[in-house]
Amino acid sequence: MRVRLTHETAEGTAAGIYGVIVSSAVLVTAHAETAVVLDVIVLVTLIVYWAAERYARIVAERIHEGHRPSWQTVRRQLTTGWEIISASLLPLLVLLLARLAGAGLEGAILAALACSTALLCVAGWRMGADGRLTPAERVVSTLVAGAFGVAMVALKVIMH
């Protein structure tokens, strides 16, 4: 039996993975002078993505259901999907801690990207839990998930 602090859902896990990839892309492309400013840029970007995704779901329901969404639907949309932000908090913390430990901003960004890559690899590995994938398939799943993070690190190195 696993002890969990939150109730995980497929949608929440997907939002978390997406959030880590989006936050990594922002870490690569944003031009900030400090780690704190960069963290704020990433968080604001993720909040915009969360709001846009929630809004799109409400609008899509209106289009496909043919009626105004209920307050219950709106409330559900506004209280879910936060994993897009919360899953990126650890890499953002790594960014700050690396900077406080004396790393330059570029080094701190690379540390945060390494953390993001590790989180993506864990998600890829977890996909095959409980015997759903063979060990070889789990390794492939881990490598594919981690490839998103590696791509972000490669972009960072190429761009700077």
VOLOKOL-534393 format. One record per atom (N, C-alpha, C): residue in one letter; z, x, y. Coordinates in steps of 0.05 Angstrom, whole numbers, plus 5000, padded with zeros to 4 digits. Layout:
VOLOKOL-534393
AZXY
...
end
This chain:
VOLOKOL-534393
M500050174976
M500050005000
M500050185025
R498450115044
R498250265070
R499850125091
V501250295107
V502650185130
V500850215154
R500350005168
R498550005191
R499949905215
L499450035238
L500549945263
L499049705275
T496549685267
T494849465277
T493449335254
H492449105258
H490848965238
H487949045242
E486949205224
E484249305226
E482249105217
T480049085231
T477848915224
T475249085224
A473148985211
A470649125211
A469549145240
E469848935255
E468848935283
E470449135300
G473149145296
G474749325311
G474149615304
T473749675278
T472949945270
T470250025282
A468349835281
A465749895293
A465949945323
A467649785336
A468049825365
A469250105370
G471150185353
G472450445357
G470450675353
I468750655333
I466750855328
I464850875351
Y463950645360
Y462150625383
Y463450745408
G465950685412
G467450785435
G467651095435
V468151205411
V468351495409
V465651625415
I463451505406
I460851615412
I460151585442
V460751355454
V460251315482
V461951505499
S464451535492
S466251715508
S465252005505
S464352075482
S463252345478
S460752385496
A459052185497
A456652215514
A457452245543
V459452095552
V460352115580
V461652395584
L463152495565
L464252765568
L462052975571
V459852935558
V457653125559
V456253105586
T455852865596
T454052835619
T455452805646
A457952735647
A459352695673
A459852965686
H459652965712
H460253205728
H462753155743
A464953255733
A467553225746
A468753495751
E470453505771
E471653765778
E474253815762
T475553605753
T478053635738
T478053475713
A479853545694
A480153385670
A481153105675
V482853075694
V483952815701
V481752635711
V480052735729
V477852575740
V475952505717
L475452695699
L473652645677
L474752425658
D477352435653
D478652225637
D478351955650
V478651945676
V478351685691
V475551595689
I473551765692
I470751695690
I470151575662
V471251705641
V470751615614
V472151335610
L474551315619
L475951055616
L474650825631
V473750875655
V472350665671
V469750595657
T468350795647
T465850735632
T466350565608
L468450635593
L469050475569
L469950195576
I471350165598
I472149895606
I469749725614
V467749855627
V465249715634
V463849635609
Y463649815589
Y462349755564
Y463749525550
W466449535549
W467949325536
W467349055550
A467549045577
A467048795592
A464248695587
A462248875588
A459548795583
A459148675555
E460348805536
E460048715508
E461448435505
R463748405516
R465148145514
R463547925529
Y462547995553
Y460947805568
Y458447725552
A457147925540
A454647865524
A455247675501
R457547715488
R458347535466
R458747245476
I460047215499
I460546945510
I457846815518
V456146965531
V453546855539
V451846785514
A451946965494
A450346915469
A451346655456
E454046615456
E455046375444
E454046135459
R454046155485
R453045925502
R450145865495
I448546075492
I445646045486
I445245925459
H446646025439
H446145945411
H447645695403
E449945645415
E451445405408
E450545165425
G449345225447
G448345005464
G450444865481
H452844985482
H454944865499
H456745085511
R458245005530
R460045195543
R462145285523
P462645545522
P464745645503
P467445535511
S469045485491
S471745375496
S473445595508
W475745515519
W477645715530
W478745885507
Q478945765483
Q479845925460
Q477846155454
T475246095456
T473246295451
T473346515473
V473646425498
V473746625520
V476246795516
R478546675510
R481046815506
R480747015483
R479546935461
R479147105438
R477347345446
Q475247295461
Q473447515469
Q474947715488
L476647605505
L478047785524
L480447925512
T481247855488
T483547985475
T482748145451
T480148175446
T479248345424
T477248555434
G476648735416
G474648945422
G475749175437
W478449185441
W479649405456
W479449675442
E478749675416
E478449925402
E476350105414
I474449985428
I472350145442
I473650345461
I476050265471
I477450435490
I479650595475
S481250455459
S483550585447
S482850805428
A480550785414
A479750995395
A479151255410
S478551245435
S477851485451
S480251605465
L482551495462
L484951605476
L485751875466
L485551925440
L486252185429
L484452405439
P481852375439
P480152595451
P480752635481
L481352415495
L481952445523
L484552595528
L486452545510
L489052685510
L488552985504
V486853035484
V486153315477
V484953455501
L483253325516
L482053435540
L484153525559
L486053355565
L488253415584
L490053645573
L490753625548
L492553825536
L491254105535
A488654105528
A487254365527
A487154485555
R486654315575
R486554415602
R489254515611
L491354365604
L494154455611
L494854715597
A493754755573
A494354995557
A492855235568
G491155195588
G489755425600
G486755445595
A485755265579
A482855265574
A481355185600
G479055295604
G477355215626
G476454925621
L475354805641
L474454525637
L472354505615
E470454685614
E468354675593
E469654705566
G471554885563
G472854925538
G474454685530
A475754555549
A477354315544
A475554085535
I473154065548
I471253865540
I470353915511
L469754165504
L468954225477
L471254155457
A473754205465
A475954125447
A476053825443
A475653675465
A475653385463
A473253295446
L470953415448
L468653345432
L469153415402
A470553635397
A471353705370
A473153495358
C475053395374
C476853185366
C475252935359
S473352865377
S471652625372
S470052655346
T469052895342
T467452945318
T469252915293
A471753015294
A473552985272
A474152685267
L474552525289
L475052245285
L472652105272
L470252175280
L467852065268
L467752135238
C468352385232
C468352475204
C470352315187
V472752265199
V474752105185
V473751825180
A472351715199
A471251445196
A469151445173
G467451655173
G465451675152
G466751705124
W468851865123
W470251905098
W471651645088
R472951505107
R474351255100
R472451035090
M469951055098
M467950855090
M467850835059
G468251055046
G468151055017
G470751015003
A472850945017
A475450915005
A475450704983
D477350724966
D477850524945
D475450504926
G474050734921
G471950744901
G469350614909
R468950544934
R466450424942
R464150614942
L464750874945
L462651084944
L463551304924
T461651434912
T462251664896
T463151894914
P464452094904
P465252324921
P462852444936
A460652474923
A458252584937
A457352404959
E457352144955
E456551954975
E458551954999
R461152004993
R463152015014
R462552265032
V461852485019
V461252725034
V458852675052
V456752545041
V454352485058
V455152305081
S456752095075
S457651915096
S459152055118
T460852245110
T462452405129
T460652575146
L458652705133
L456852875147
L455052715167
V454252485159
V452552315177
V454252225201
A456652135196
A458352055219
A458952285237
G459652515225
G460252755241
G457852855256
A455452795247
A452952885260
A452752775288
F453852535293
F453852425320
F455552605339
G457852695329
G459452875345
G458153145349
V456953255327
V455653515329
V453353495349
A451953275349
A449753235369
A450853245397
M453153135402
M454353135429
M455153425437
V456353565418
V457053845423
V454554005430
A452353965414
A449854105418
A448754045446
L448853785454
L447953705481
L449553845502
K452153855498
K453953985518
K453154285521
V452754415499
V452154695499
V449354745512
I447454575506
I444754595517
I444754535547
M446254325555
M446154245583
M447654425602
H449554575591
H451154745609
H450955025600
end
